[in-house]
Amino acid sequence: MDARQLAYFLAVVDHGGVHRAAAALYLAQPSLSQAIRALERDLGQDLFHRVGRRLVLTNAGHALVEPARQVVRDLDTARASVAATAGLTVGRVEIAAMPSQAVQPLSRLITEFTTRHPGLSVTIRAAFTAPEVIESVRTGVTELGLLGATELPAAADIRLIPLGRQRFVLIAPPDGPFQPDQVVRPEDLAGQRIVVGQPGTGMRRLVEQIRASGVDLQQVVETEHREAILPLVLSGVGLAILAESWSDLAHRAGALVLTLEPPAHLTLALATRTAPLTPAAKAFLAVATASADQAR
């Protein structure tokens, strides 16, 4: 068993099959299949159930995923650390980010990062809840994770670096039911229709708290796609409570961005492994922490 075989195995897992994995690896499909079979022989167990043309992980395959990611990630870190001795001119950092935090502060941090290190690149992976971000970092799918939560989750072997707070705002159509610059209290929302995110998100939790307080707030749409919320609000489907990172986009689209009273916030944090990071990830972490220090 070698790191190349493990990388091939992970490619099949991540791409959902040999055909797509081979295309992503620029490798002939028979060569990739042969490498997987060789890995299974080395381990003495099947890693996939072969169901027609589909490959489904066996229990042994599931058990291999996380250790394989760790090996491949550590090898990447070693290579990048050696390359960095000649100067941090090339490299990539992978970040799992929740939708609202991907708008801001991630966009601003990437701008600062790529300006300071023009030879480095960033890959953003989607995660919809804080536990998903933590899991992505813990299992080595990404090196870093950006999350927002009402309470930061605890996780073994994960370091959480606070980056500040984001308040929640109410997004409403320009033609009512609220006036521009109006401060909105929970009782003002009685009888209104609202668009919400999926369970486990901060915006959904705040809506549930308002409804639990006795406010008759009608949930009309639940969506995992944050990009759908502004069009729904502007079409009159319902109001929405979003993190303030969406404020600029909402203003440009013509929606009203209103202050909620009492205020509610998300705490932002950057998640990292306690294991060594690649030089690119260290550089991004330095940019993020410096930005947070300046904002304080």
FENDA-V751077 format. One record per backbone hydrogen bond with DSSP energy under -1.0 kcal/mol. NH is the residue of the N-H (numbers start at 1). CO is the residue of the C=O. If there is no record, write none. Layout:
((NH CO) (NH CO))
//
This chain:
((6 2) (7 3) (8 4) (9 5) (10 6) (11 7) (12 8) (13 9) (14 10) (15 11) (17 12) (21 17) (22 18) (23 19) (24 20) (25 21) (27 22) (32 28) (33 29) (34 30) (35 31) (36 32) (37 33) (38 34) (39 35) (40 36) (41 37) (42 38) (43 39) (44 40) (45 40) (49 56) (51 54) (54 51) (56 49) (58 47) (62 58) (63 59) (64 60) (65 61) (68 64) (69 65) (70 66) (71 67) (72 68) (73 69) (74 70) (75 71) (76 72) (77 73) (78 74) (79 75) (80 76) (81 77) (82 78) (83 79) (84 80) (85 82) (86 83) (87 84) (89 87) (93 121) (95 123) (96 144) (97 125) (98 146) (102 98) (103 99) (104 100) (106 101) (109 105) (110 106) (111 107) (112 108) (113 109) (114 110) (115 111) (116 112) (117 113) (120 117) (121 91) (123 93) (125 95) (127 97) (133 129) (134 130) (135 131) (136 132) (137 133) (138 134) (139 135) (141 136) (142 136) (143 94) (144 94) (145 271) (146 96) (147 269) (149 267) (158 155) (159 272) (161 270) (163 268) (166 266) (168 264) (169 242) (170 258) (171 240) (172 256) (176 173) (182 179) (184 259) (188 185) (189 186) (190 187) (191 216) (192 189) (194 218) (195 239) (196 221) (201 198) (205 201) (206 202) (207 203) (208 204) (209 205) (210 206) (211 207) (212 208) (213 209) (214 211) (215 210) (217 215) (218 192) (220 194) (221 194) (223 196) (228 225) (229 226) (232 228) (233 229) (234 230) (235 231) (236 233) (237 232) (239 193) (240 171) (242 169) (244 167) (246 243) (247 244) (250 246) (251 247) (252 248) (253 249) (254 251) (255 250) (256 172) (258 170) (261 184) (266 166) (267 149) (268 164) (269 147) (270 161) (271 145) (272 159) (274 157) (282 278) (283 279) (284 280) (285 281) (286 282) (287 283) (288 284) (289 285) (290 286) (291 287) (292 288) (293 289) (294 290) (295 291))
//
